[in-house]
Amino acid sequence: MRDGKQYINSLKDGRTVYIDGKKVSDVTSHPAFRGIVDTIAGMYDFSANPGNGMIRETEWGTKGNKIYMIPTSLEELIQRHEAIEKLAAQTAGFVGRGPDHVGGFLAGFAGNKSKFADGARHFERNVVDFYRKVVDQDLYVTYAIVPPQTDKTKAAHEKSNRFSQVGVSSENSRGIVVKGAQMLATGGAVSDYVFVSCIHPLKPGDEDYAISFAVPSNAKGLKFHCRRSYATGKPSTFDYPLSTRFDESDAFLVFDDVFIPWEDVFVFRNVALMHDQFFETPAHVLGNNQAQIRLLVKLKFILGIARKVAGMNGSDRIPGVIEKLGEMASLVSIIEGMTLSSEYRGIMRPEGVFSPNPRFLYGAIALQSELYPRVLHLLRDISGAGVLQLPSSFEDLLNPETSGDLSRYIVSPNHTSEERIKLFKLAWDIVGSEFAGRHYQYEMFYAGAPFIAKSYAFWNYGFEEIEDFVEDFMSKYDFRSSSKQAEGKAGKKGN
């Protein structure tokens, strides 16, 4: 278990990161990344503190973070939930790709290592060794598992640019060389490793792109092209409390003939296994169990802000506002109930992993693209013009020429001007800033396009059970029984 200082020092490794047309010499001090680096460092400090209950002894005798657990019982799944929830609370759920997210996928891979067996290359050993490396060295791994949005009408091997997405360009006895691009590496610029794969379906002929591997973020030939920062140019944390600290950055990855040693390869030219690694192992359910726990923390936080805004405005006794708060509470409760149901109705897999029940997990995921925008809309509605009637920055509170007017006119009963402004600026950073817009889009497409998320719910519901229910019900009557009923009624009329 490392601390925040050790994490920060590990990022000074010569990685190639570009933003605003310039190469970043040090992500730990650059204004676009300094806030999120300090935030992740704080998460490491929190986890390393024994008093926070995040540390456990691993099955192989080392100390590791509970967020990386491969649960073998309901009790262990609950321990994992509690650890993930504590970590998410450090950022109010606004860091979506912290160390615990991809850590869940890696735990799922190691939890069903036999799925990766591929002859003499021993990829099943690779997934276990890398998982243990992540746990023992407390590494921050993110992922890039989506090909660039180019021509969606063609399979990967049919495109004019052979390496429009990352693929194998050559191999030798030591490893493989990969070339091309991949997205969307959230947090990639400040991670230790990136897990690279493709969660989109591949077709026969796409074998060059049917690869999964881990690559250190400072690998030679790997470049991170980051979107514009929502942290830079902000006057203060008081004015933008989320943007300045929790902007993870999303990166487009380019591989210029990057060498990957065989020990860091998990899937090689195997189209079928590209799908199975996620869905025939516990990986996707463990990773998305973390995602729903984090989302729940975030939704509770937003609900808390809405409640405080209504209270500060004195509108929390108005029936229409109570209705809106009640709707928000019900939406949050749906995610909470589904997440807990998935765990308490969890399933023991043949390989000994106790994982969340996919019926309830994917049921919640399918609602995310509609539920999160609705919660934001209700917060907007409750906040009204209050998020617009705010001073331009904290400087207005310091300047004697402006502070008097603010303290006199921007107030609420039993609350100072500073308290009101602080709360409403926080609300604005959730509903109106660029950071807020990114999170709106992010949660809508967290599990892929909405139709993909809903297809997960379809395939994992277990329709056989309810179809049998309907068949059993229908088997208890037919047209013959209806004919007898009709004859009985006719006889009664004749009498």
Secondary structure as UniProt FT lines:
FT   HELIX           4..10
FT   STRAND          16..19
FT   TURN            20..21
FT   STRAND          22..23
FT   TURN            27..29
FT   TURN            31..33
FT   HELIX           34..48
FT   HELIX           50..52
FT   STRAND          55..57
FT   TURN            59..60
FT   STRAND          63..65
FT   HELIX           66..68
FT   HELIX           74..89
FT   TURN            90..93
FT   TURN            96..97
FT   HELIX           99..111
FT   HELIX           113..116
FT   HELIX           119..121
FT   HELIX           123..137
FT   STRAND          141..144
FT   TURN            152..153
FT   HELIX           156..158
FT   TURN            162..163
FT   STRAND          167..171
FT   STRAND          175..186
FT   HELIX           188..190
FT   STRAND          193..196
FT   TURN            204..205
FT   HELIX           207..209
FT   STRAND          211..216
FT   TURN            217..218
FT   TURN            220..221
FT   STRAND          222..226
FT   TURN            232..233
FT   TURN            237..239
FT   TURN            241..242
FT   HELIX           243..246
FT   STRAND          250..261
FT   HELIX           262..264
FT   STRAND          265..268
FT   HELIX           271..279
FT   HELIX           283..313
FT   TURN            316..317
FT   HELIX           319..344
FT   STRAND          347..348
FT   TURN            350..351
FT   STRAND          354..355
FT   HELIX           358..383
FT   HELIX           384..387
FT   HELIX           395..398
FT   HELIX           400..409
FT   TURN            413..414
FT   HELIX           417..431
FT   HELIX           434..444
FT   TURN            445..447
FT   HELIX           450..460
FT   HELIX           463..474
FT   TURN            475..476
FT   HELIX           479..494
//
